[in-house]
């Protein structure tokens, strides 16, 4: 098979996707790598003459990579993840609306193009989590304790574009990160970016049926195949606080090989988030040989 990987400069030496690209080439597949932020592209020709089986995106939010992927999709080429799905989760305001409308447990979400407009949020909603709608990798995420503190932060928030604000979900300071690879779910726990002083070593954790069901539904709701979900355990149960397309997949055992196999299957048309709503849960780092995975079925949403 032949692939085109769109890789931003900051991921040039990152394990993901470099190790996946290497694995595919070891297996005899051809991989072209395009750096959208550092290349002059004759865009129409690049897309219209492409003979790649799939285009794969690993770029930052707000970069040019997604535009190129959408151009490929508009020409009828296979993209991983689906270009529309990526757009849906990278716009966190849109992602909140989509998720809440489909019954995912997300916080109520306010949005404002001018930071001073956030001062209209009722004081009863504080503390707030405020972040750019197009943010990624924990960039510019703020825990805001009061309207007064928000007013002090206005200069810092200026220039961030559309902002979202959500009531903070009280939790232990630990995020559960669930990765979905090839229809399997892997869970790790790690320190929340809102609690940088919290001493937590990133490690595998058992995945409860409740969180597994939520993580599987995320793929169906947004149309994602390779993704990560950040969940916190609030007073009323698990809450989804972020969704990422093609994350780092840290702590996933044999991640490069699993991802390479998933990319091959998706390029071959062997299903995906929009074709199936069933995920297999891997609850430990290395399940014993012969272990029976726990099937989790997420209800299909109209």
Buried (B, 14 or more C-beta within 10 A) or exposed (E): BBBBBBBBEEBEEEBBBBBBBBBBEEEEBEBEBBBBBEEEEEEEEBBEEBEBBBBBBBBBBEBBBBBBBBBBBEBEBBBBBBBEBBBBBBBBBBBBBBBBEBEBBBBEBBBBEEBEEBEEBEEEBBBBBBBBBBBBEEEBBBBBEEBEBBEEBEEEBEEBEBBBBBBBBEBEBBBBBBBBBBBBBBBBBBBBBBBEEEEBEEEBBEBBEBBBBBBBBBBBBBBBBBBBBBBBBBEEEBBBBBBBBBBBBBBBEEBBBBBBBBBBBBBEEEBBBBEBBEBBBBBBBEEEEEEEBBEBEBEEEE
